[in-house]
Amino acid sequence: MQQQQQQKINLDLSNADDVGCEECENLYFVPVVMIKRLSALLSPGQEVKIPVQVLQCSSCNAVTTPFSE
């Protein structure tokens, strides 16, 4: 069995841009979980509830979801 070699990537985050809250421009977020419900018609025969981690602004509580435009 061959061992996979892991490639290490060095990133300098000092060159990355900060992304702020779209509502208040705050730079800090808290991870929170929302629940998505998938009906039995779309899942394998039964309703499924799926937890999805999203980010909430630590200042104004606005939520950034992966489903917003």
Sine and cosine of phi, psi and omega as CSV:
sin_phi,cos_phi,sin_psi,cos_psi,sin_omega,cos_omega
0.00,0.00,0.78,-0.63,-0.02,-1.00
-1.00,0.10,0.62,-0.78,0.07,-1.00
-1.00,0.03,0.70,-0.72,0.05,-1.00
-0.99,0.17,0.69,-0.72,0.06,-1.00
-1.00,0.01,0.76,-0.65,0.02,-1.00
-1.00,0.03,0.78,-0.63,0.04,-1.00
-1.00,-0.02,0.82,-0.57,0.01,-1.00
-1.00,-0.06,0.76,-0.65,0.02,-1.00
-0.92,-0.39,0.82,-0.58,0.05,-1.00
-1.00,-0.09,0.89,-0.45,0.03,-1.00
-0.93,-0.36,0.70,-0.72,0.06,-1.00
-0.98,-0.20,0.99,-0.15,-0.06,-1.00
-0.94,0.34,-0.16,0.99,0.06,-1.00
-0.93,0.37,-0.30,0.95,0.05,-1.00
-1.00,-0.04,-0.09,1.00,-0.03,-1.00
-1.00,0.09,0.52,-0.85,0.03,-1.00
-0.99,0.14,0.60,-0.80,0.10,-0.99
-0.97,0.23,0.60,-0.80,0.06,-1.00
-0.91,-0.42,0.87,-0.49,-0.03,-1.00
-0.98,-0.19,0.13,-0.99,0.06,-1.00
-0.88,0.48,0.69,-0.73,0.00,-1.00
-0.94,0.35,-0.36,0.93,-0.02,-1.00
-1.00,0.02,-0.71,0.70,-0.13,-0.99
-0.80,-0.60,-0.01,1.00,0.03,-1.00
0.94,0.34,0.17,0.99,0.09,-1.00
-0.87,0.49,0.55,-0.84,-0.06,-1.00
-0.99,-0.13,-0.03,1.00,-0.11,-0.99
-0.90,-0.44,0.66,-0.75,-0.06,-1.00
-0.74,-0.67,0.39,-0.92,0.03,-1.00
-0.86,-0.51,0.75,-0.67,0.06,-1.00
-0.95,0.30,0.75,-0.66,0.09,-1.00
-0.73,-0.69,0.23,-0.97,-0.05,-1.00
-0.88,-0.48,0.74,-0.68,0.16,-0.99
-0.93,-0.37,0.39,-0.92,-0.03,-1.00
-0.93,-0.36,0.79,-0.61,0.10,-1.00
-0.97,-0.25,0.65,-0.76,0.02,-1.00
-0.94,-0.34,0.78,-0.63,0.03,-1.00
-0.93,-0.38,0.86,-0.52,-0.09,-1.00
-0.92,0.40,0.32,-0.95,0.00,-1.00
-0.90,0.44,-0.40,0.92,0.03,-1.00
-0.93,0.36,-0.47,0.88,-0.04,-1.00
-0.98,-0.21,-0.25,0.97,0.00,-1.00
-0.94,-0.35,0.12,-0.99,-0.07,-1.00
-0.94,0.35,0.92,0.40,0.16,-0.99
1.00,0.04,-0.14,0.99,0.03,-1.00
-0.55,-0.83,0.45,-0.89,0.04,-1.00
-0.89,0.46,0.65,-0.76,-0.01,-1.00
-0.81,-0.59,0.69,-0.73,0.11,-0.99
-0.95,-0.32,0.79,-0.61,-0.12,-0.99
-0.86,-0.51,0.85,-0.52,0.08,-1.00
-0.97,0.23,0.69,-0.72,0.01,-1.00
-0.78,-0.63,0.83,-0.55,0.01,-1.00
-0.98,0.20,0.75,-0.66,0.04,-1.00
-0.77,-0.64,0.10,-0.99,0.00,-1.00
-0.92,-0.40,0.69,-0.73,0.03,-1.00
-0.90,-0.45,0.75,-0.66,0.03,-1.00
-0.88,0.48,0.74,-0.68,-0.03,-1.00
-0.97,0.24,-0.17,0.99,-0.01,-1.00
-0.98,-0.19,-0.83,0.56,-0.09,-1.00
-0.97,-0.26,-0.06,1.00,0.02,-1.00
0.94,0.35,0.20,0.98,0.09,-1.00
-0.90,0.44,0.60,-0.80,-0.05,-1.00
-0.95,-0.30,0.76,-0.65,0.11,-0.99
-0.99,-0.16,0.88,-0.47,-0.04,-1.00
-0.92,-0.39,0.43,-0.90,0.06,-1.00
-0.95,0.31,-0.09,1.00,-0.06,-1.00
-0.98,-0.21,-0.06,1.00,0.02,-1.00
-1.00,0.06,0.34,-0.94,-0.02,-1.00
-0.97,0.24,0.00,0.00,0.00,0.00
